[in-house]
Amino acid sequence: MSAGARERQDREFYKGLKNTSLPVMPNVEKELLEKNVIKLTFTITQEEAQPYFEKAAERISQQTSIPGFRPGHADYTVVKQRVGEMKIMEEALESLVRKSFVETILAENIDTVGSPKVDVLKLAPGNDVVFTAEVTLMPKTKSLADVKKLSVKAQTTKVEEKEIDLALRDLQRMRTTEVRATAEKTTSLKDKVVIAMNMKLDNVPLEGGQSPNHSVYLNEEYYIPGFKEKLEGMKEGEEKSFTITFPKEHAQEFLAGKDVMFDITLKELYHLQPPELDDAFAAMMGTKDMTTLREIIGKNLLTEKEQESKSKEEKEMLELVANKSQFEDIPDLLINEEINKMILELQRGVEAQGLEFDTYIKNLGKTLAQMKLDFTPQALMRVKVAIVMREIAKQEKIEVDEKELDEELDRIADQYEEAKTKEQVYSPQYRDYMEQILRNRKVIEYLRGIIIK
């Protein structure tokens, strides 16, 4: 969970605690520590704490068998005689600490991140209750960039004919018929093969380099240059071993520039029979003719490019604002949470491609700790961007009205049929999350109108 989401959940919980009937008026001393941490020292008198002790005694009586009393009906004095006053104070401590902390951060409008670190200094019969709570403050900007003096050049987008040709070939491949080859037929660079593959480095099998049924389209570029040419002229059932030198700029650093041995068995051979790219093909795709199909593809590609360009412009714009702003100390908590979020995003993307995340990391020649270290600068930038967007929203009074939020939640809920999923869409936590998303969108549009030239 992100720091912002957890903060919002905490504040909802705090508001609920604030509305409880138990009173507390602690004496609080505040001390600002390094790394944007505030230390609160609470002193609660016996009189202020007594209602919490009585509630704790009631809970104990419900959980403890006390002769002569039904569960929950023994009074405070009886429970104290039964279990001891210290036991009651220990039972009351959590609710007393939570209530005191909540009252203070709400009353003082202290903007916090994460949970407090609590240390109990004094908890003894006949004494005040004294404890400290150290909590990280939400960082702010020391000085926000003057966005009116910033500019980012708008990107121009266009679609070239070769890009439309490539998209057409993709459609053609989707409609291509695969015909199993007869015995003794050999492969050509127009075929598809299914192979069993075993990759070795220094005669040691590579982890993740084994595949019993690996498909290769010989009419397409393969990620290992020179590999598909080695398969030309093979027959079904034939085995072959060869060595390929990986490119020096290969993505997997531990393989870059290395000689890798391949043991191959060709299991299946298919001749590919693609349809002609003509008006009949266009009709098959639901359009009038090839001219119309090319126009539609061109428009779709242009829309995709415009969206990509817009995303790049906005990323450059937000990072520019962050780089031109100055910040208070940014706590490690926020950076670590952002790193973990980035790792999770990467893991989901890798697994969506059918790959094992642990294998993917090993193939990169890195450990998870090294990847987290690599992500640190980007995570720091993402945190800074979130802070400046929050500050701009406050300064410019950019808000999301209830009607706008309701309409967005209704739109999202309409996409689902399950009642449980719809219920989650309307939950307070998701509502709060969507309010932040919509507010960020408004901040971005506000900045676009000023910075993108």
N, C-alpha and C positions, 0 to 999 in steps of 0.2 A: 504494500500500500504506500502511496506517495505521502510525503510529509504533509502536503496540503489537505489530502483526503483524511488522513488521520487527525489532523488538527480540527477539521470541521466536525468529525465524529466526536472527538473529545469535547468540543464546545457544546454540542447537543446534549451529551451526557452531563456536562457541568450544569447546563441550564436546568436539566431535570433534577439534579441534586439541589440546586439553589431553591427550587420550589418545594422541597421537603419541609416538614413542619419543625424539624429539630433546629434550634437556634445555635449560633456560634458567633462570638465577637472576639476573635483572637487579637492579641497584641503582636504586630508584625514588624520586624526590622528587615530592611532591604539592603543588599550589598551587591554591586555590579562586579563580577569577576572577569577574568580574561576569556577570550573566545566567545564573547557575546552571551555569557552565562550569568544569570541572576540568582543570588542565594537569598532565600527568604527564611527568617528565623521566627518561628511561631511560639508564643507563650499563651497557654490556655489555662485559666484558673479552674480550681476544683468545681466552683459553682457553674461555670460555663460548660464543663465537661460532664456534669452529673446526669443530664438527660440522656447522653450517649451511653453512660454506664448502666442506666436503668433499662434502656433498650437492649443492651448487650446481655444483661441479666435475664431479660425476657426470652431472648433467643436461646440462652443456655438452658433455661428451665424447660424449653420445648424439646431440647435434645438430650436432657439428662433426667434419669428417673429419680425423683425426690419423694420419699415416703410421705403419704398423707396429702399429696397434691397431684392434680391432673396435669399433664404436660402443658407448660406455658402459663400456669396459674400460680406458681410460687412467687412471692414478692421479692424485692431486691434484698432485704435483710436475710431472708431464708436462703436465697441462692448464694449470698456472700458467705454465710456460715457453712454452706455445703461445699463450695469449690474454692473459696478464698477470694479476697478482693483483687489480688493481682491477676487472677484468671479473668475476672470481669473486665479489668482495664485493658488487658491484651486483646480480648474479644472486641472491645469498643474502638480500639486504636485505628483500624483501617477506615471506618466510616468517619471518625473524627478528623483524621488527617485529610481525607479526600474533601470533606465539606469545608474545612478551613482553607485548603489550597484553592478550591474552586471559588469560594467567596472572594478571596483576595485577588485572583487574576481577573475576575469579572469586574470587581469594584475599582481596581486600579487600571483596568483596560490594558493588561499586560499580554502582549501577543506572543504566544509560546509555540515551540515546535517540539513534538514528541512528549514523552512522559517524564515526570520529575524524578530525580534521585533523592530519596528520602532517608534521613538518618534521625533516629530517636535519641535525644540527648538525656531526657529525664522522663521516666514513667515509674512512679512509685506512690503507694498510698499516702494520702495527706499532703502531696506536693502538686505544684502546677505541672501540666504536661508541656514538655518543651521538645520541639523537633525542628529540623531544617529541611528545606526542599530546594534543590538546585535544578534549574530548568533552563534550557536553551531558548533564547529570544529569537523570534523571526527576524532575520536581518533586513535592513533597509538600505536604501541608497544614501550615501553621504551627499552626493550631488548627482542629480539626474541630468542626462545629456539634453542640450537644447535641440530638440528634434527639428526645429525650423531651420537650423543651420546644416542639417544633414541631407544627403541625397544619395540615391541608388539609381543607376541607369536601368530603365525598363528593358527587358530582353525582347528581341524580335524573334518571331517564330515563322517557319515556313516548312512545307512538306515537299520533298524532292521526288521525282518520278521513280527513282531507284528504291525509295522507301515503300512506295505503293507496290512496286514489283515484288519486293521482299514479302510484303503482307499477302499478296496474291499467291506466292509460292507456299506460304504457310497454310493458306486455305486449300491449296491444291494438295498438299501433303495430307491434310485431314480427310480428303476425299479419295486418296490413293488406295487402290486395291492391292493387297499383298497376296501373291500366288506362290504357294510352296513349290520349290524347284524339284525337278525330277532327279533321280540318282545320277551321279557322275557329272552333274552340272557344276561349273566353277563360278566363283564370285566375280562380279565386275563392280565398278564404282557406281553402278546404278541400282544396286541391290541393297537389301537389308539382311543382316545376319544376327543370329543369337549365339553367343559364345560363352563358354566357361573360361574365366580369366583368373590368373594368379600372378600378382605382381611381387617382385622380389628386389630388395636393395642389398647389395653385398651378399647375395645368395640367402638372405633372410626374408621370409614372407612379410610384406608390409601389412600392418594392421589396417583393416578396412579395404585392402587391395585385392580381396577375393570376391568373386561374384559367379555363382553357378549358371545364371541366366541373364547375361548382359546384352542388351540390344544395341546395335550400331547401325545407323543409316549411312551407308557408304557414299551417298550422293550429297551429304552435308558435311560441314566442317566439324571436326572432332576436337575435343579440348586438349588432346595430346597431338601436336603436329607430327605427321609421319606415321601415325598409328594405323589409320584406315588403309593406307597403301600396302601395309604389310599383310593385310587380309585378302588382297586381291589374288584371284586364281586358286583359292582354297576350295575344297569339297567338303560336304557334310561328313562328319566323323574324323576329319583330318586334324592332326595335332601339329603345332608349330611353336617354336621358341625363338625369340629375338630380343634384341636390346635396343632401347631408344634413349637418347640423351635428352632430358627435359630442358626446356628453355631456361636461361639464366634468370628471367623475370617471372618464372612460374609462381602462382599464388601460394602454393605450399612451399614455404621457404626451405624446409629440410630436404625437398626433392629438387629444388632449383639447380640446374647445371649438372645433376647427377645422372649416371647411367643406370637405368631401371630395366630389369629383365622381365619379360612377359612369357608365361606359359599359356598357350591358347588351344582350346578345342572348339572347332566349329560344329555346333550342335544342329542349327537349323539355317536354311538358306531360303530367302524369299525374293522373287522377282517383283519389282514395284511397277505398277501400271497406273500412272497418274492420268487424270482426265486432261483434255486439251483446255487451255485457257481461252475460251471463245464465248460467243453469246449463249450457247447451250449451257456452259458452266455457270454463266451469270444467272441464267434462268433457274438453274438448280439452287443457286444461293438466294433466290427470291427477288431478283432485280430484272429490269427490262433487257439490258444488254451489257456488254463489257464496259462501254463508256460510262454508263450509269453506275456500275459496280465500282469502277475506279474513282468516280466522284465521291461516292459514299465512303469508301475507304480513306480517301484523302481528307474528307471532313472529320472523320473519326480520329485519324492520326493528328490532325491539326488541334482538335480539342484536347487530346492527350498531351500534346506538346505545350499547349497554352497552360494547362494545369501544372505541368512540371515546371514551366518557366515561372509561373506565379509562386509556386512553392520555393523555388530557388531565390526569387526576389525577396520574399518574406523572410527567409532564413538569413540572407545577407543583411536585410534591413534591421532585423531584431538583434543580430550579433553586433551590428554597427552601433546601435543604441547602447547595448550593454558595454561595448568596448570604450565608448565615450562617457560612460557613467563611472562614478566611484562608489564603492560599497563598504559597509561595515564588515567586520569579520564574519565570514561565512562558515558556519559550524560544519565540522566533519560529518555530523549526522545527516545533513541535507545532501552532501556530496555522495556519501556512501549509499544512501537510499536511491539516488539518481543512477549511480553505477549499477546497483542491483536491478533497477528497472531496465536499464539498457541491456544487461546480460539476459534478462528474461525475454526481452523483445527479440534479441538475437537467437536465443534458444527456440522460441516459437517459430521463427523464420526458417531455421535449419531443419527442425522436425517437420515442418509443413512440406519440405522437399523430400521427406522420407529418410532423412539421415539421422544417425545417432549423434547427439550433441557432444558427448564425451569423445567419440571418435573424431568428430570435426575439430575439436580443440587440439587433440593429439596430432592430427594431420597438419595442423598449422605450426606444429613444433612449439607450442606454448602451454603453459599451465593456466588454470582459471585465475590464479592470483596475478599472473603476468597480464592477462587480458583485462582484468579490473584496473591494473595500473595504467595500461594503454588507454582505457576509457576515461581516466580521471580528467584530463583537460576538457574533453567534450562534455563530461558531466558537469564540471564547474561552469562552463558556458551556459548549459541548459538551465542551471540554477539561477545564474545571473539574469538570463532572459526572463525567467518566471518572476523574479523580483521586480525588474523594471516594468513589466506588463502590469503587475499589481500596483506599483506606484503610479503609473500613468492613469490607470483606471480610477484611482483615488483622486488624483489631481484634477482630472478632466470630468469627474463625476459620471463616469461611464457605468451605467447600471443596466440590469435586465428586469423588465417589468413582469409581473405575475402572469399576465395574459400571454405574453411572448413565450414564457417558459412553459406554460400549460400547453400551448399549441405545439411546441417542439416535443414535449413528452407524449402528447396524443399521436403525433406523427410517428414517433419511434414505436409506441405500443401497437399501432396499427400493423406493424410489420410482423407481429407475432400472434400466434393463435392460442398458445398455452396460457391458461389463466395465471399460473404461477409466475411465468415470465413477465406477463403484463403487470402483475402485482409488484415485481421487483423494479420495473421501470418507474412506478409511481412511489417508490420508497423514499423516505426523507434523504437517505444517503445519496441515492442516484439523482434525486432532484437537485441537491446541493452541487453534485458533480457537474450536471448539465448547466447549471447556472454559471459555474466557473468557465465552462467551455464556451458558452454563448458570450460571456463578458470578454473573454480573450479574443473571440472573433471580432467583436466590436472594436477592441483596442487595435487589432491588426488593421482593420479597415480605416480606422482613424489615422494610423501611422502611414498607411499606403497613400492616403490623400495628401500627405505632407512630403514624404520622403521619396517616393518612387517618381522619377522624372521621365 
